[in-house]
Amino acid sequence: MRLIIDIRLSEIKDPVVWRKVAIPLEITFHELHKIIQVAMGWGNQHLYSFREKPRSRFMTVVSPHTEEFGISGEGVSAAQVLWSYFNQFSMEDGARDKLYYEYDFGDSWLHEIDVMELDRSDKTTAEILEGGGACPPENCGGLPGFLRMKDYLAGKITEEEYYSWMSVEGAEDFDLDHFDVEETQMRMRGWKMLR
């Protein structure tokens, strides 16, 4: 069995950056982190945390070797937490709680994870099902840097203005709408090798 989750990059609009992913029910938070990395297109270069609220001091699961800030995600099963979010989804019609995943504490990319449904098939591997929008480039300066890059791509600021501040080299070639399900699924097939 697997759970179907919806992952959305908070505060990014036009286009929204989202992925619908089937994940094995029995995984650790560290494995879930790696699946999110592949699904979103991140490079696994930074620390991460999972929380029950965007800014929580209670349940915080963190990257291995940063246990002073929370519980290491390497040996902690995500199954019970994800299952509780699924049960809430199946019993409520209104607004539900989400699980939050933060990647790169400098750029602070916050992702909202919504547990959508249970896949009762015999499949036990992670699979990208749908998605849209290109994930921002690594180290682009977080939301302010990404919005600045979008302004540059839209012609709202000049090349000189863009490159005078923290910027992404080769931003001219960045396609905000690019997301390829097949390409991402090929990377997803190797997610267990990321352990």
C-alpha positions in Angstrom: 0.0 0.0 0.0 1.0 3.6 -0.6 -0.2 7.0 0.4 -0.9 9.7 -2.2 0.5 13.1 -1.1 0.2 16.6 -2.6 3.3 18.7 -2.1 3.1 22.5 -2.8 5.8 25.1 -2.4 4.4 27.7 -0.2 4.1 31.3 -1.4 5.0 30.5 -5.0 2.3 31.4 -7.5 2.0 31.9 -11.2 2.8 29.2 -11.7 2.1 27.1 -8.6 4.9 24.6 -7.9 3.2 21.3 -7.0 3.7 17.5 -7.2 1.3 14.6 -6.6 3.4 11.6 -5.4 2.7 8.1 -4.3 4.9 7.1 -1.4 5.4 3.8 0.4 3.6 3.7 3.7 6.6 2.4 5.6 9.3 5.0 5.2 11.4 7.2 7.5 11.2 10.9 7.5 14.7 10.9 6.0 13.5 8.8 3.1 10.5 11.0 2.7 12.9 14.0 2.5 14.8 12.3 -0.3 11.6 11.5 -2.2 10.5 15.2 -2.0 14.0 16.2 -3.2 13.6 14.1 -6.3 10.0 15.0 -6.9 10.5 18.8 -6.6 13.8 18.9 -8.4 16.0 20.0 -5.5 19.7 18.9 -5.3 19.8 17.6 -1.7 22.4 20.2 -0.8 20.9 21.6 2.4 19.4 20.6 5.8 15.7 20.0 6.3 13.0 19.7 8.9 9.4 18.4 9.1 6.9 20.1 11.4 3.2 20.1 12.2 3.0 23.9 11.8 5.0 26.3 9.7 6.9 27.6 12.8 6.6 24.8 15.4 8.6 24.1 18.5 6.9 20.8 19.2 7.2 18.1 16.6 10.3 18.8 14.6 12.1 16.1 12.7 15.4 17.2 11.2 18.3 16.2 9.0 20.7 13.6 10.5 23.6 15.2 12.5 21.4 18.2 13.5 19.7 16.5 16.4 20.2 19.5 18.7 17.3 21.2 16.8 14.9 18.2 16.8 14.6 14.4 16.3 16.8 12.9 13.6 14.7 11.9 10.6 17.0 9.0 9.8 15.5 6.4 12.1 12.0 7.8 12.7 9.1 6.3 10.8 6.8 8.7 9.1 4.0 6.1 8.8 2.0 7.0 12.0 2.2 10.7 11.3 1.2 10.4 7.7 -1.5 7.9 8.6 -3.0 10.4 11.1 -3.1 13.1 8.4 -4.8 10.6 6.0 -7.4 9.7 8.6 -8.1 13.4 9.1 -8.5 13.8 5.3 -11.0 11.0 5.0 -13.1 12.1 7.9 -13.3 15.9 7.3 -14.7 17.9 4.5 -13.3 21.3 5.5 -9.8 22.6 6.1 -7.3 20.1 7.3 -4.0 20.1 9.0 -0.9 19.8 6.7 2.6 18.5 7.4 5.3 21.1 6.7 8.7 20.4 5.2 11.4 23.1 5.2 14.4 22.7 2.9 17.5 24.9 3.1 17.3 26.9 6.3 19.1 29.9 4.5 16.6 30.2 1.6 13.9 28.6 3.7 11.7 26.8 1.1 8.6 25.8 3.0 6.5 23.0 1.4 2.9 22.1 2.4 2.2 18.3 2.4 -1.4 17.2 2.2 -2.1 13.4 2.5 -4.8 12.9 -0.1 -5.6 9.2 -0.5 -4.7 5.6 0.1 -3.5 3.5 -2.8 -4.5 0.0 -2.0 -2.5 -1.6 -4.9 0.4 -3.9 -4.3 2.9 -1.2 -5.3 5.5 -0.3 -2.7 7.7 2.2 -4.6 7.6 5.9 -4.8 6.0 7.3 -8.0 5.5 10.8 -9.3 1.9 11.0 -10.6 1.4 14.6 -11.6 2.9 18.1 -11.1 3.4 21.5 -12.4 5.7 24.5 -12.2 9.5 24.5 -12.1 11.2 24.3 -8.7 13.3 27.4 -8.0 17.1 27.0 -8.6 19.2 26.1 -5.5 20.7 29.0 -3.7 18.8 31.7 -5.6 18.1 33.7 -2.5 14.8 32.2 -1.3 11.5 33.7 -2.1 12.8 37.2 -2.6 15.5 36.0 -4.9 13.2 33.9 -6.9 10.6 36.7 -7.2 13.4 38.9 -8.4 14.4 36.3 -11.0 10.8 36.1 -12.2 10.8 39.9 -12.6 13.9 39.7 -14.6 12.5 36.9 -16.8 9.3 39.0 -17.3 11.4 42.0 -18.4 10.4 44.1 -15.3 14.1 44.7 -14.4 17.2 44.9 -16.6 20.0 42.4 -16.8 22.3 44.9 -15.1 19.8 45.3 -12.2 19.3 41.6 -11.8 23.0 40.7 -11.8 23.9 43.5 -9.5 22.3 41.6 -6.6 22.5 37.9 -5.6 21.4 36.1 -8.7 21.4 32.8 -10.6 23.9 32.5 -13.4 22.1 31.6 -16.7 18.7 32.7 -15.4 17.7 33.6 -18.9 17.4 29.9 -19.7 15.1 29.1 -16.8 11.6 28.0 -17.7 9.1 28.7 -14.9 6.6 26.3 -16.3 8.9 23.4 -17.0 8.0 20.1 -15.2 8.4 16.7 -16.9 6.6 13.8 -15.2 8.5 11.1 -17.2 11.9 12.7 -16.5 11.1 13.0 -12.8 9.8 9.5 -12.6 13.1 8.2 -14.0 14.9 9.9 -11.2 12.3 8.7 -8.7 12.9 5.0 -9.7 16.3 5.4 -8.0 15.2 7.0 -4.8 16.2 4.0 -2.7 19.8 4.5 -3.9 19.7 7.9 -2.2 19.8 6.3 1.3 
